[in-house]
Amino acid sequence: MRGIRPTKRVTALGSAGALVTATLIAGAVAAPSATADAGHGQDREARGAAIAADRAGKAGIDWQDCPADWGFVKPIQCGWVTVPLDYAHPNGKQIKLAVDRIGNTGTQAERQGALVYNPGGPGGSGMRFPTRVTNKNPIWANTAKAYDFVGFDPRGVGHSAPISCIDPQEFVKAPKADPVPDSTADKLAQRKLAAEYADGCAERSGEMLPQMTTPNTARDLDVIRAALGEKKLNFLGVSYGTYIGAVYGTLFPGHVRRMVVDSVVNPSREKIWYEANLDQDVAFEGRWKDWEDWVAKNDATFHLGDTRAEVQDQWLKLRATAKANPIGGVVGPAELIGFFQSAPYYDSSWVPVATVFSQYVAGDTQAIVDAAAPDLSDTAGNASAENGNAVYTAVECTDAKWPTSWKKWDRDNTRLNKDYPFMTWANAWMNLPCATWSAKQQTPVNVKTGKGLPAVLIVQSTNDAATPYEGAVELHQRFKGSRLITEKDAGSHGVTGLVNPCINTRVDTYLLTGKTDAADVTCAPHATPKP
């Protein structure tokens, strides 16, 4: 399950917002040399990263109006940063990464440089980040005065040497098999699909796969820093973006100026990535129950039952109906999970998901078809969804060793499914290509504090489904001097984008001054959605 936005497909961590002209960077700043990577045998990559950053610092970025079909209008500008495909061979094959930016809204005197953003995934694009300024997002207004907002497509994503594993129209086709198996034959069919998907990745994107790793994305981030003319990086990472930040902070501790990580992937080597996904299954069940409680409390609006048990019964009934006869011929249990999982992900989905559910129970089947079925005419959207899933799979499968024994997968997921049935099997099948992955699987970076690492600000809600709370505690222990802001009794994924003054003011203060509280802080939850 991917730790970002949900997509409409779930068999395959979760798929998962009046300005001065952008300030031109006058003169490139030579990049400081990279510190040696943590971990044996990565010195070549460290040297390669330093060479690439030095080169990018001299070249800078040729900012232009964005291509019309990218959907970003002036004053947002776009450009490219060139990075080695393989940092062990910095003079070998190069790929281009797409970047965009909007200049700070304050004066030149107020400007503190660039703030670079990653929304998660793996497979998410950060290119929408500058639209927080053009859309006048009030949460980010203070920070926008001081910083250029910079987004990028990570390697393999979007415009940055995109990878693919399957034909996009085939990828979104529905209905897919129910993720919850009824028999050994069902499991065999899913195993076959997963192996075929892994083979498709190798066939369509083989050259890229061994280099689709979080450490390489962290190195790319350092090259982008240098190309921006920044001596040190200001970074905001959400969801999987927190793991990029954790690895960057380990590999380049002296290059960090400010870093905010929000909704944290557990950086422990033991958790990346097999165990992290099992933990996610447990957390999703908890947050699903939170949503059902809220739906029951608002029974006067949704008419789905006034207890959690009644709402769950409606869900199981819907699921059984869709399994027996896919709704509209296209929405089966897999498509339902693809749509309904957005409720445990994001509080902003609570009302829309409950509304569609309510409409269905009242007799309107079209609402659920419109919400959960793929749109085969949206070829661009389908290509983007397929690409996101390909990158998700490539990064997680290549980052770390995965179990190859089907018995282990079967035992672990059968056990979990008994108590945490909402996401367990859907998540298992999404990750199973890693069991037959063709590219060499790496050993994850040992995330830790290095010389020069400043105070990192960690923000996390206690009931997060996609990145359970323990991940924030783990990173807090590993990054000495970090500060943890806990949003208690809340569970939306991605806390810094929500209105909660207790959090918003602290994030602003940190980004604008570098100051954190003297001790960790616990904040009350943001407002619960209203029907």
Secondary structure, 3 states (H helix, E strand, C coil): CCCCCCCCCCCCCCCCCCCCCCCCCCCCCCCCCCCCCCCCCCHHHHHHHHHHHHHHHHHCCCCEECCHHHCCCCCCEEEEEEEECCCCCCCCCEEEEEEEEECCCCCCCCCCEEEEEECCCCCCCCCCCCHHHHCCCHHHHHHHHHEEEEEECCCCCCCCCCCCCCCHHHHHCCCCCCCCCCCHHHHHHHHHHHHHHHHHHHHHHCCCHHHCCHHHHHHHHHHHHHHCCCCCEEEEEECHHHHHHHHHHHHCHHHEEEEEEECCCCCCCCCCCHHHHHHHHHHHHHHHHHHHHHHHHCHHHHCCCCCHHHHHHHHHHHHHHHHHCCECCCECHHHHHHHHCHHHHCHHHHHHHHHHHHHHHCCCCHHHHHHHCCCCCCHHHHHHHHHHHHHHHHHHHHHCCCCCCHHHHHHHHHHHHHHCCCCHHHHHHHHHHHHHCCCCCCCCCCCCCCCCCCCCEEEEECCCCCCCCHHHHHHHHHCCCCEEEEECCCCCCCCCCCCCHHHHHHHHHHHHHCCCCCCCEEECCCCCCCC
